[in-house]
Amino acid sequence: MPYLKIVLLFISLARLRYCFSQQINSTSQNCTVVEPVYQWVWRPDRITGSYRWEIVCVNCTTSGQDDGTNNFHPPNRTIPINSYISDPVRDSRLIVRSSKPFNGETPVELLSKSYYTPNEIFYVRNNHPVPVVDVEDYHLCITGIGVTPTNLTLSQLKASFARKTITSVLQCAGSRRAEMDDLRPVAGTKWGGGAVGNAFWTGADFKSVLAYASFDLRNYPNLANIHVQFEGLDHDPVTLKRYGASIPVKYLLDGNFEPLLAYEMNGSPLPRDHGFPLRIILPGIVGVRSVKWLWKVTISDHESDTPYQKEKYKAFSPSILSTTVTKTNYERTLPIYDLPVTSYITSHKDGGSVQRGLGLVTGYAYSGGGRFIQRVEVSTDRGDTWIEAEIGPDLTKKWLKSWTWVLWHATMAFVPGWQEVWVKAVDDGNNQQPQEIKSVWNFEGYLTNTYHKIVLYGN
């Protein structure tokens, strides 16, 4: 057995790209960020006291700081072999879709009970272990083309910039993926309709913070080539590559777009699973771009180089398969940004039973890109006739754009035996949901936004 452990250890070592033996400077136009240097150490576990191998950043501070030479050292990251040991405890009501990394879905029947989804049951989408961040030493680094290199502590963000609150939905691009998988197998986590949630977020206005770093759109002659990159503190425990994503700078041209550097969620400090101590909230845009545990913002002449930007989160034609997709397909297909209109029934589960007679059906509806929900329609005769549902107040409708959902309800007549219930939503651009999944199917299982259809049995 000792020999087996040694062999397994060397296999783990071999799998790592152990090329971090020297310091690598990632230099932008005006700022140098010192990339972490790692080495293996044999030391006691801080919880159990037993010894184990860990990868330790040898040139990092506790959570990131400027060393006085305009070189920003990233936060300290210790990567134990069991790198998920420091993950937070989760609410038992979350439906676990994967444990390492943790992905948990909100039970849909809980979604329509509250306009704001409680933090403890808000869906969790992680790609890596949850980083441990010491807020006292935390810094946000802003760098790149046309900005003054700027490091801001969380205290500075809170003290120097007015508190701003927005209400915004976050939705995973793979929400409702299980419905696509029922038609034809797709890749990815098989989410139901609960990979979505609505919260009010408080923090600093992102545009104001960029302006503090001398960012000015007038300084860029070709805005079509400018992107805002976001990098998180979480990273793959094997490759050590950090999570990142980006958006085109064109979003910042919209005076009604409200990106936020959020440090509170529903009136409380960000939970660790949701990005403590800081995350970017990009309302109306797919959740993958709202990077958690944010530590670096870069203004760049290209989009993020991470696979989450260049390879994943692209919705291809139904005719393209994982076995036939080409490099050209990836290059020509844009990353997912704005989310399409969607709706979902939360009060009843497919295949469930109901009392015949009049009954209440409830659910949610949402559209990305700041579009309002104009109406929600429900049918019990396979679309021959439709009943317009009552929709709850959109608490942000006084603004020019809506980043939130509506909760709807409709009184339906249930007959004995099996009966289908369909729902569809229409947004203020008169965009409607497609009827059939086959028209939007893609091998990654992204953007399921067809009519939500369930079958109920009337007793």
N, C-alpha and C positions, 0 to 999 in steps of 0.2 A: 504493500500500500504506500509506503513512503516514496518508492520509486515512481509509482503512478502519479502521485501529487507533483513530483518534480517534473515529470513529462507534461502534465497538464499545465503547469506553470509556464514552461517554455513554449508550449503551444499558444498560450495567451500572450506571451511576449512577442512571439513571431507575428501574431495577427495585428499587433499594433504597428502603426507606421512610426517607428521609433527614430524619427529624423529630427527630433527637437533638441539636438545636442548643442546647438548654437543659437544665439539670439538673432531673430529675423525682424528687421524693421520694415513695417508696412507704411510707406511714405506717401502722403497725398501732397497736394500743391503747397499747403501751408502748415501741415501738422504731421508729427511723427508719433505713431502709436507703437509702443513696444509690445510685440507679440510674446506670449508666454513661452518659457522654456521649461520642459518637464524632465523629470528623472524618476526612476523607480527607487523606493525606499522600503525597508522592512521595519515596521513599527507597530506598536500596540493600537488596537482599535479603541477609539475614545469611549465607546459604550460598553463593550464586553471586556476590554483589557487584553484580549488574546492577540497575538502578533499576526500580521498579514502583510502581503505586498500591496503597496499603493503607489499610484503615480502622483507626484507632487509638483506643483509649479514652483520653481526655485527663484524666480525673479519677480513674483507678484507680491502686491501688498495684500492686506486683509480683504479689502473689497475695491481697490482701485484708487490711485492717486497720481497727481503730478509730482515728479521727483524734483521739481525746481528747474529743470532744464528743458521744459516744454515737451518732455517725453511722458506720455501717459501710460502708466503700468496698469494692465487689466486686473480685475479682482482675482484674489487667490482662489485656485480651484484644486481641490484634492479629489482624485478619482479613485476610490477603492474598487477592487475587483467586483465586489457587490455594490455597484455604484448607486443603487436605488435605496440604500439603507437609510438615507436621510430624507426620503420623500415624506410629505405630511400625511397625517391620518385623514381619511376621507369619510364622508357621510355614507352610512350603510344603504341609504335609499338610492344612491347612484347605481345605474346598471353598468357593471364593469365590462367593457368591450375589449380591453387589453390591460394587463397589469404592469408590464415593463416594456415600454413606457406606459404610464397610466393613461387610459382613456375611459372616461365615465360619462354616461348619458343620463339626462334627466328623464324620469318616468313621465311620459306625455300627459298622463292624467293630472299631474301636478302643475303643468305649464299654464293652464288657463285659470288657475285658482288665484293668480296674482299678476297684476300688470308688470311689476318688477319681480324678476326671478330671484329668490333668496340665494345668497352667496353659496350656502352650503350644498345646494342642489343644482347650482348652475353647472352646465356641462363642462367637462374638463377635456381639453385636447392637448396632450403633451407629445413631443417627439423625442425627448431625452429625459434623463433624471432631472428632478427639480433642484436648481442650485441653492446653496445656502449663502445668503448675502448679509453682511454686517452693515446695516444702514448707516452707522456712524461714519464709515469710511467710504461709502458709496459715492461715485461720481458718474455723471453723464458726460461723455465726450462728443463734441460736435466738430466735425472736420470736413475737408473736401474742397472742391473748386469754388472759389469766390466767397469763402467765409473766413472769419477770423477764428483760429483754433480756440475752442472754448471748453472748459471743464466746469461743471456745475454740480454742487452737492445737492442732495435732496432738500436740505435746509434752505439753501439758496433759491432753489426752485419755488419753495413755498413762500419765502420771504420777499422775493424780488418780483414775482409775477402774481397778478390777481387770480384768486380762486375762480375757476370756471366749472360749471356743471352742464353736462349734456346727457340726454337719454338716448341710448343706442342699443340696437340689437347686435349681437355677435352670432354668426352662424357658420358652422363648418361647411366647406364645399362638399363634403361627403354626406351631409344630412340626407336621410331617406335613401341611402345607398342600397339598403337591403331590398327595396322594391325593384331596383335595377337588377340586382343579383337574382331575384326570382325569375326574371325574364331570361337572362343569360348571365353566366358567371362574370363577375368583375373583380378587380383588385381592391385592396384596401379594407379598412374597418367597416363592418356591416352595421352602420348606424341605422336606427329607426328615425322617427320624427322628432327626437329629443335632443339633437345636437344643435340646439339653438337656445338663446336666452336673451332677456331684456333687462338692462340695468341702468341706473344713473351713475355716471362716472364723474369724478371731480379731480381736477388737477390744473396744470398750467396750459394756456393756449399755445399750441405748437408753433403757430405762425409767429407769435410774439417772441418765443424763445429763439427761433431762427433769426428774427430781426436783430435780437440782442447780439447774435454772432455775426452781424453785418451781412446777412443774407438779403439780397435784393433781386427780384426777378428781372429788373431792368438791366442787370449786369450780364445777362446771358443772351447773346445774339441768336442762338439757335436752341430755343426751349424744347424742341422736339427730341433733342438728344440728352436732356438732363433728367436724372432720376434721383430720388431720395431713398437711400439705403438705410435699413435698420438692422442692427445686430444685437442678439440677446446673449445672456451669460450662459445659457444652457448649451451643451455640446454633446456630441456622440461619445460614449465612453470608450469606444474602440478607435475610431479615427481621430478623435479629439477636435473635429471640426464643429464650429459653433453654428447655431441656427441664425438664419438671416432671410430677409425678404426686402422688397422695394416697391415703390409706386412711381409712375411718371410724374414729373413736376407739374404737369398740366392740372392736376387736382388742386394745386395751391393757387391757380389762377381764378378759381371759383370762389368769389367772396362769401358764398353761403356754405362752403365746405368747412367743417369744424373739427379738424384733427386736434387731439388732446393728449398731452403727456399726463396720464392718469396715475394718481397715487392713492385714490380712494375708489371703492366700489360699493354702491348702495349705502353710502354714509360711513363706511368702515375702511381702515387701511386695506389695501389689496391683499387678499389671501395669497399664500405662497403659490398655490396652483394656478393663480390668475395673474402672476407677474410681479409679486412684491420684490423690490419696493417701487418699481416704475415700469409702465408699459405704454406703448403708443396705442391709442384708439383711433381707428380710421373709419368713421361711421359710413354706413352704406356699402362698405367694401367687404369682401370675403374675410373671415376671421383669421386666415393664415397670414395676412399682411399686418395684423395688429400685434406686433412682436412683443412678447413678454420678457421680463427681466432685462429691459432695454439698457444697454450701456454705451452704445455708439450710434451716432447718426452721421452719415456721409453723403455729401452732395457730390454726385459722380456723373461722368459722361456715359455711363452704361448701367444697366440694371444689375441687381445683385447676382453674384456668380454661384450662389448656393443652388443645390438641386431643387429646393422648394420654390425657386423662381424660374429656373431654366428648364427643368424636366417635369417635376410634379405640378399639379394644379393647373393642368391644361385639359380642356374638354374637346376631344377629337370627334370626327364624324362617326356615326354608327358603322360605317363601312371599314373603318380602320381598326385593326386588332392589335393586341400586344405583340403578336408574332409578325405583323406586317408593317408596323409603324416605322417610319424612316427618320433620319436626321433632318431631312427637309420638312417633314411634318412638324417636328418640334420647333424648327426655326420659324415656320410660317404661322404657327398657332399661337395666339397671344395668351399670356397668363390670365387667369381669372381675376377680375377686379370687382366690378359691380355685380351684385347678386340679382337673379331674375325674380319675378313675382311668384309667390307660392302661398299655399294654405294647407291646413291640416286639421283633421278631426281628433280631438283629444279626449272627448267624453266617453267614447266607446272603442272597443278593440275589435279588429277584424275577426269574424267568426263568433262574436259574442251574442248574447240573447237580450231581448228587451220585452217589456210589457206592451202588448198591442194597445192601440189607442194613441193619444197624443203624448209626445215625449220631447224632452229638450236635448238638442245636440249642440255641443260647444267646440271651440277650437281657436286657432290663431291664424293670422294672415300677415304677410310681410312682403315688401319689395325693396330692393337695394337701390343705390344711387340717389337716395333722398326722395324717392317717389312715394306719395301717399297711397293708401288703399282707398279706392273709390267705392267699391262694393264687394260683397261676398255673396255667392249664390250656392244654394244647396238643392240637390235633386234626389228623389227616391224612385224615379222611373227611367233610369239610365239616360238622363239628359233630355227627355221629351218636354218636360216642364221644369221650371226652376223657381225656387222661393228665395227672395232676397233676405239675407240674414240681418239681424240687428247687430251693429258693430259698436263696441264700447268706445269711449272717447279716446282720440289720439291726443295725448296731453301735450304734444309738441306742435299741434297743427297751427298755432298762432305764428309759427316761423315759416319761412319760405320753403323749407325742405323738411322732410320727416326722416328720421333715422330709426324710428321705432316700429313696433308692430301694432296691430289691433287685435283685441279679443272679441270674438263674435259668438252669437247664439241664435238658434232657430228652433221653432216649435214644429215638429214633424209628426205626420200621421203614420203610425206603424201598423202593418197588417199582419195577420197570421202567416207563418211560414217565413221563407227566406226572402230578404229584400236588400237591394243594394242602396247605399247612400254615397253620393258624390258631392264634392265641394270644389269650387274654383273661385279665384279672386281676380279682380280687375284693378289695376293701379291707375294713377291720374294721367298716365300716358296712354291709357287704353290698351296696355299690354295685358294679355290674358294667358292663363296657363294652357299648355298643350294638353290634349286629351290622352294620348297614348304614350307609354314609356318608350316604345320602339323608336319613336321619332327623335328622342333625345339620348338614347342609350349610348354610352361610351365606355371603353374597356377599363377606365379608371373609376367609373361610377360617380362622377361629379355632377352636381347641379340637377338632381332629380326635382323637378318642379311641375310635374304633370298633375292633373286632377288627383286629389286623394280619394281613393275609393275603398269602401269597406262593405262587408256583407254581414247583416244582422238577422237573427232569427226571432220572429215575433211570437211570443207565447200567448 
